[in-house]
Amino acid sequence: MDSAFFSKRLKLIRLAHNLNGNTLGALVGAPGNGSIGKLERGKSQPSFTPLTGIAEFFAIDLEWLVGRVNKPYREEIISYEEKNLFPMNVNIEGKLIEILPYQNLLPLPEDYVDLTLRKKTYSLALRADIIFLSRYLKYIIEDDPSIWELSEYLPRILKAHSENKPKEERSPLMRSPLSADTLISWDESLFLKYYSLLYSIFYVKKLAPIDQQIPVFNIMVSKEQ
């Protein structure tokens, strides 16, 4: 394994997905303050758990992660990670709740459900985005079950906002009618934002030709300046 390649690509994944080190560590089985930072700086070598955790959570080819190939996604890996992705449920106060697909507001399109159509409609990068967004939604809900209260705003979020709508036109939402001083806009909450991003992929981004589709989290573009 090329340690320098691994360190660089690990950091690239983290930055592209807008994660801090502690959150990434929790997602991929490397908890503890500074664990990811040490890996990124080459101060420690990755064990089996974080390596496989990164590959699974982000649907990344391990060979790319360690510098052996230049393409991060492979059909075989993406298809494998998609197999049991949906329906996705979380346990909230002892009750099993289906979060994806979400009621009739965010159903899985037929061109995604059918693997043959999926391959023709969605790029590997978009499919990896769907895997990450879905798994991360599950994580943030399980980490803070009270955030599920925001689901009451999903009818106002999904289908109401296109990705091209100017930020200033997006109305803030009141968390509760009784707390008018507590406002939250859809893009200030990961919970609401990630549902909206999934909708964008399923109904907007896929409309572009596969070779022109722009992923939500582009790990092929460095964010380090």
C-alpha positions in Angstrom: 0.0 0.0 0.0 1.2 3.5 -0.9 0.8 5.4 2.4 1.1 8.8 0.8 -1.6 8.0 -1.7 -3.9 6.7 1.1 -3.4 9.8 3.2 -4.0 12.1 0.3 -7.1 10.3 -0.9 -8.6 9.9 2.6 -8.4 13.6 3.1 -9.8 14.2 -0.3 -12.8 12.0 0.5 -13.4 13.8 3.8 -13.2 17.3 2.3 -15.3 16.4 -0.7 -18.1 15.2 1.7 -17.7 18.2 4.0 -16.9 16.0 7.1 -14.7 16.7 10.0 -12.3 14.1 11.2 -14.3 12.9 14.3 -17.4 12.4 12.2 -15.6 10.5 9.5 -14.0 8.3 12.1 -17.4 7.5 13.6 -18.7 6.6 10.2 -15.9 4.2 9.2 -15.0 2.5 12.5 -12.1 4.7 13.5 -13.5 6.7 16.5 -11.5 8.8 18.8 -10.1 12.3 18.7 -7.4 12.7 16.1 -7.6 9.2 14.6 -8.4 10.4 11.1 -6.0 13.3 11.4 -3.1 10.9 12.2 -4.1 8.8 9.1 -4.2 11.9 6.9 -0.8 13.0 8.1 0.7 9.6 7.8 1.4 9.4 11.5 -0.4 6.0 11.7 -1.2 3.1 9.4 -4.8 2.2 8.8 -6.1 -1.1 10.2 -8.5 -3.4 8.4 -11.6 -1.8 9.9 -11.2 1.8 8.7 -10.0 0.7 5.3 -13.1 -1.5 4.7 -15.3 1.1 6.5 -14.3 3.8 4.1 -14.7 1.6 1.0 -18.2 0.5 2.2 -19.6 3.9 3.4 -18.5 5.8 0.3 -18.7 2.9 -2.2 -15.1 3.5 -3.1 -12.7 1.0 -4.7 -10.1 0.1 -2.2 -7.5 -0.2 -5.0 -8.1 3.6 -5.7 -7.9 4.4 -2.0 -4.4 2.9 -1.7 -3.2 4.3 -5.0 -3.2 1.3 -7.2 -5.8 2.5 -9.8 -7.0 6.0 -10.9 -10.7 5.4 -10.9 -12.5 5.5 -7.5 -15.7 3.7 -8.6 -16.4 0.3 -10.2 -19.7 -1.2 -11.3 -19.2 -4.4 -9.3 -18.6 -2.4 -6.0 -21.4 0.1 -6.5 -23.9 -2.7 -7.4 -22.9 -4.7 -4.3 -23.4 -1.7 -2.0 -26.8 -1.0 -3.5 -28.1 -4.5 -3.0 -29.6 -4.1 0.5 -29.6 -0.3 0.6 -33.3 0.2 0.4 -35.7 0.3 2.2 -33.8 2.1 4.9 -35.2 2.1 8.4 -34.2 3.6 11.7 -35.3 2.7 15.3 -36.8 5.8 17.0 -38.0 5.2 20.6 -38.6 1.5 19.9 -40.5 2.2 16.7 -39.1 1.1 13.3 -39.5 4.0 10.8 -38.8 3.9 7.1 -36.8 6.9 6.1 -36.0 5.9 2.5 -38.0 5.8 0.4 -40.0 8.5 2.3 -43.7 8.1 1.9 -44.9 9.4 -1.5 -42.6 12.4 -1.3 -39.3 10.7 -2.2 -40.1 7.4 -3.8 -37.4 5.4 -5.7 -37.8 6.1 -9.4 -38.4 3.1 -11.6 -35.2 3.9 -13.5 -33.3 3.5 -10.2 -35.2 0.4 -9.0 -34.4 -1.5 -12.2 -30.7 -2.2 -12.3 -30.5 -2.3 -16.1 -32.1 1.2 -16.3 -30.0 2.4 -13.4 -26.8 1.7 -15.2 -28.1 3.6 -18.2 -29.4 6.6 -16.3 -27.1 7.3 -13.4 -23.4 7.6 -13.4 -21.3 5.6 -11.0 -20.5 8.9 -9.1 -24.2 9.8 -8.7 -24.9 6.2 -7.5 -22.1 6.6 -5.0 -23.7 9.9 -3.9 -27.0 8.1 -3.3 -25.3 5.5 -1.2 -23.5 8.1 0.9 -26.4 10.4 1.4 -28.7 7.6 2.4 -26.3 6.1 4.9 -25.4 9.4 6.4 -29.1 10.3 6.8 -29.5 7.1 8.8 -26.4 8.0 10.9 -27.5 11.5 11.8 -31.1 10.4 12.7 -29.8 7.6 14.9 -27.2 9.9 16.4 -30.0 12.4 17.3 -33.5 10.9 17.0 -35.1 14.2 17.9 -34.0 15.5 14.5 -36.8 13.4 13.1 -39.2 16.1 14.2 -38.0 18.1 11.2 -39.7 15.5 8.9 -42.8 17.6 9.2 -41.1 20.1 6.9 -40.2 17.6 4.2 -43.4 18.3 2.2 -42.3 21.9 2.0 -38.7 20.9 1.1 -39.0 18.1 -1.4 -40.3 19.2 -4.8 -40.6 22.8 -3.6 -36.9 23.7 -4.1 -34.9 23.0 -7.2 -31.1 23.0 -7.0 -31.0 26.1 -9.2 -33.3 28.2 -7.0 -31.4 31.2 -5.6 -30.6 30.8 -1.9 -32.2 34.1 -1.0 -35.6 32.8 -2.3 -35.5 29.8 0.0 -37.9 30.5 2.9 -36.8 29.9 6.5 -38.8 27.3 8.4 -40.0 27.6 11.9 -39.1 24.6 14.0 -42.2 25.1 16.1 -45.2 27.5 15.8 -44.5 28.4 19.4 -40.9 29.4 18.9 -40.9 32.0 16.2 -37.4 33.0 17.2 -36.0 29.6 16.2 -35.7 29.6 12.5 -34.0 27.0 10.3 -33.6 27.1 6.6 -33.4 23.9 4.5 -29.7 24.3 3.8 -28.8 24.9 7.4 -30.0 21.4 8.4 -28.1 18.4 7.1 -31.3 16.4 7.6 -33.4 18.6 5.3 -30.5 19.3 2.9 -29.7 15.7 2.3 -33.2 14.7 1.6 -33.3 17.6 -0.9 -30.0 16.5 -2.5 -31.4 12.9 -2.9 -34.5 14.4 -4.6 -32.2 16.5 -6.9 -30.3 13.3 -7.9 -33.4 11.3 -8.6 -35.3 14.0 -10.5 -32.8 16.6 -11.8 -29.2 15.5 -12.0 -29.9 12.2 -13.7 -31.5 14.1 -16.7 -28.0 15.0 -18.0 -26.1 12.5 -20.1 -24.1 10.2 -17.9 -20.8 11.6 -19.0 -22.0 15.1 -18.2 -23.6 14.4 -14.8 -22.0 16.5 -12.0 -21.9 14.5 -8.7 -22.9 16.1 -5.4 -19.6 15.1 -3.8 -16.8 15.2 -6.4 -13.8 13.3 -5.0 -12.0 13.8 -8.3 -11.6 17.5 -7.6 -9.3 18.6 -4.8 -10.7 21.1 -2.4 -7.4 21.9 -0.9 -6.2 25.4 -1.8 
